[in-house]
């Protein structure tokens, strides 16, 4: 499965059960990346996506349900239990530090993954969002 996560400069994902931020360009980029594949997420995350985007599936146990080739947008749960099943990890960096009490529990460089793409997106909520894609 392919994982996408938004993080701040310290790897923060959530604070007090709420996402730190969100951005329309991140959602568009993620939908383009997952085009033709299933895109899994929680009900909490689904509220970010207006309308009925093609291929989006919602389940609270979406990481357990995702199969090879599927995408998962993760905002609120650990990835380490699923590490062996992750094919790629896409990180969207906000380029800021926010209060956080939940952090990304996987460091792709420490896991031996290689950075295959790095580019900047012009966001709506943040002037620049850095996208990094890591492969095993």
C-alpha positions as CSV (number, residue, x, y, z in Angstrom):
1,X,0.0,0.0,0.0
2,X,1.0,3.6,-0.6
3,X,0.7,5.9,2.4
4,X,0.3,9.7,2.4
5,X,0.8,11.8,5.6
6,X,0.9,15.6,6.3
7,X,3.4,16.6,8.9
8,X,5.0,19.7,10.5
9,X,8.7,20.3,10.9
10,X,8.9,18.0,13.9
11,X,6.8,15.2,12.4
12,X,3.7,16.3,14.2
13,X,0.4,15.1,12.8
14,X,-2.3,15.9,15.4
15,X,-2.9,18.1,18.4
16,X,-5.7,17.3,20.9
17,X,-7.4,15.0,18.4
18,X,-7.4,17.5,15.6
19,X,-5.4,17.8,12.5
20,X,-2.8,20.6,12.5
21,X,-3.8,22.0,9.1
22,X,-5.2,21.0,5.8
23,X,-4.8,22.2,2.2
24,X,-6.8,22.0,-1.0
25,X,-3.6,21.5,-3.1
26,X,-2.5,18.5,-1.0
27,X,-5.9,16.9,-1.5
28,X,-5.8,17.5,-5.3
29,X,-2.2,16.2,-5.5
30,X,-3.2,13.1,-3.5
31,X,-6.2,12.4,-5.7
32,X,-4.0,12.7,-8.8
33,X,-1.4,10.4,-7.3
34,X,-4.0,7.8,-6.4
35,X,-6.0,8.0,-9.7
36,X,-7.1,4.6,-10.8
37,X,-6.4,3.1,-7.4
38,X,-8.5,2.8,-4.2
39,X,-7.9,5.6,-1.7
40,X,-8.6,4.6,1.9
41,X,-9.2,7.0,4.8
42,X,-11.0,7.4,8.1
43,X,-14.4,9.2,8.4
44,X,-12.5,12.1,10.1
45,X,-10.3,12.5,7.1
46,X,-13.1,12.0,4.6
47,X,-14.7,15.3,5.7
48,X,-11.9,17.2,4.0
49,X,-13.0,15.9,0.5
50,X,-16.1,17.6,-0.8
51,X,-18.4,15.7,-3.1
52,X,-17.8,12.0,-4.0
53,X,-14.2,11.7,-5.3
54,X,-13.8,8.6,-7.3
55,X,-12.1,5.7,-5.6
56,X,-12.4,7.0,-2.0
57,X,-13.3,4.4,0.6
58,X,-13.9,5.0,4.3
59,X,-13.4,2.6,7.1
60,X,-11.9,2.9,10.6
61,X,-9.8,-0.1,10.0
62,X,-8.7,1.1,6.5
63,X,-5.0,0.2,7.1
64,X,-6.0,-3.4,7.7
65,X,-8.3,-3.4,4.6
66,X,-5.8,-1.8,2.2
67,X,-4.2,-4.1,-0.3
68,X,-1.1,-3.8,-2.5
69,X,-1.4,-0.9,-4.8
70,X,-4.1,0.9,-2.7
71,X,-3.5,4.4,-1.2
72,X,-4.1,5.4,2.4
73,X,-4.3,9.0,3.6
74,X,-3.3,8.8,7.3
75,X,-3.8,11.6,9.7
76,X,-4.5,10.0,13.1
77,X,-2.8,6.7,13.6
78,X,0.6,4.9,13.8
79,X,2.2,3.4,10.7
80,X,4.8,1.1,12.4
81,X,2.4,-1.8,12.8
82,X,1.9,-1.8,9.0
83,X,5.5,-1.1,8.0
84,X,6.1,-4.4,6.1
85,X,3.1,-3.7,3.9
86,X,4.0,-0.1,3.0
87,X,5.2,0.2,-0.6
88,X,5.8,4.0,-0.6
89,X,5.5,6.8,1.8
90,X,4.5,10.3,0.6
91,X,5.1,13.1,3.1
92,X,3.6,16.5,2.7
93,X,5.6,18.9,4.9
94,X,3.8,22.1,6.1
95,X,7.2,23.8,6.7
96,X,6.1,25.1,10.1
97,X,6.0,23.8,13.7
98,X,2.6,23.4,15.3
99,X,1.6,22.1,18.7
100,X,1.4,18.3,18.4
101,X,0.7,15.3,20.6
102,X,0.7,12.7,17.9
103,X,3.8,12.3,15.7
104,X,4.7,10.2,12.6
105,X,6.2,7.0,14.0
106,X,8.2,6.1,10.9
107,X,11.4,7.8,9.6
108,X,11.9,6.6,6.0
109,X,15.6,7.4,6.0
110,X,16.1,5.3,9.1
111,X,14.2,2.5,7.5
112,X,16.5,2.5,4.5
113,X,14.0,3.9,2.1
114,X,15.2,6.1,-0.8
115,X,13.8,9.5,-1.6
116,X,12.6,9.4,-5.2
117,X,10.8,12.6,-5.6
118,X,10.9,16.0,-3.9
119,X,9.0,19.1,-5.1
120,X,7.2,22.1,-3.8
121,X,3.5,22.7,-4.1
122,X,1.9,26.1,-4.0
123,X,-0.6,25.6,-1.3
124,X,-3.6,27.6,-0.2
125,X,-3.2,27.3,3.5
126,X,0.7,27.4,3.3
127,X,2.6,29.3,0.6
128,X,4.9,26.3,0.1
129,X,4.3,22.7,0.9
130,X,7.1,20.2,0.3
131,X,6.2,16.8,-1.1
132,X,8.6,13.9,-0.6
133,X,8.1,10.4,-1.9
134,X,10.0,7.5,-0.5
135,X,10.2,4.0,-1.9
136,X,11.5,0.8,-0.2
